[in-house]
Amino acid sequence: ASAAFSRSVVQRSRRRQQGARARLSRIALQHAPLLCLGVARTVFIRLSGYHQPLDEYGTHCNGFLVLGVAGIAMDALAPTRASMAATVGIGLLCVHQAVLAAGLASWVETAERDTLLSSNKEGLVGMVGLVGIECFAYAAGGLMPLGQPPSQGWGSALAALVMADAALWAGTAAAAGLASPPSRRLCNLSFGLWSSAQLLLALCLCALASYRSPPAPVPLLGAVNRHLMLVFLAANLAT
């Protein structure tokens, strides 16, 4: 969820600078590596017999495939306004929760892995919740004056982010009490709100630190920010 959240935070600023044709080209270039890595990882695990926990993504799905497909869906769904992105996110998670309550949750938890669909039930069902989390991140990115110095607009932006985070924590408590507790396996409403609240809290703390004490440019940090995909891949392989 953290990789998807950080990707969508900066996605809005990229869209402002690109037309429709450039955007389609970017979608293909951005998500093709993730999809290729996902396919390669699945093939490697199947050929090597390496142990894979099935209750995380399923038999064939993995984090790379889920992130790639969710990213493509996010590019197709995300509106231009931050407020509308948040509305899409909460609406998507609410519909997802309703479908889970109607029987999908029971199917994910009890169905035998005897078909391609049921073998990958966790990854397929979790994609919906992940897109909802990305919508919240996209909305957060719309509130941030990216590219501006801390003295220009960051005070009001930080206040808006804090209020949004408080709303997410309140929504988490309400969803957990009225619907169901957070479930990573189902990526349900309370999990989507809880994950978004935690990640937005971390973002608020970083923004507050930068606002109070603007950091000097760090070449290593800049290199990491420009190559987040490689950093994510290295971290994934190391763990």
Number of C-alpha atoms within 10 A of each C-alpha: 19 15 13 21 25 18 18 26 23 17 20 24 17 10 15 9 9 12 9 9 8 11 15 14 10 15 15 11 11 15 18 16 15 21 19 14 17 21 16 13 18 19 13 12 14 14 9 9 9 8 8 15 8 17 17 18 23 21 22 21 21 22 18 22 26 23 22 23 17 23 23 16 15 21 18 11 14 22 18 14 13 20 17 16 23 23 16 20 27 21 14 20 25 19 15 22 22 16 13 20 14 10 10 17 19 11 12 21 13 9 14 11 15 8 10 11 14 18 21 21 28 25 27 21 21 22 22 22 30 27 31 31 33 32 32 30 29 32 29 27 22 22 23 22 16 15 8 10 12 18 10 12 14 20 15 13 18 20 14 16 21 18 12 20 24 15 13 23 20 14 18 23 16 14 22 18 11 10 16 16 17 20 14 17 19 27 27 33 30 29 24 30 30 24 22 27 24 15 18 25 19 13 19 19 13 11 20 17 12 15 17 11 10 13 10 7 8 8 9 9 9 10 11 13 11 11 10 14 16 11 14 13 13 11 10 11 8 7 5
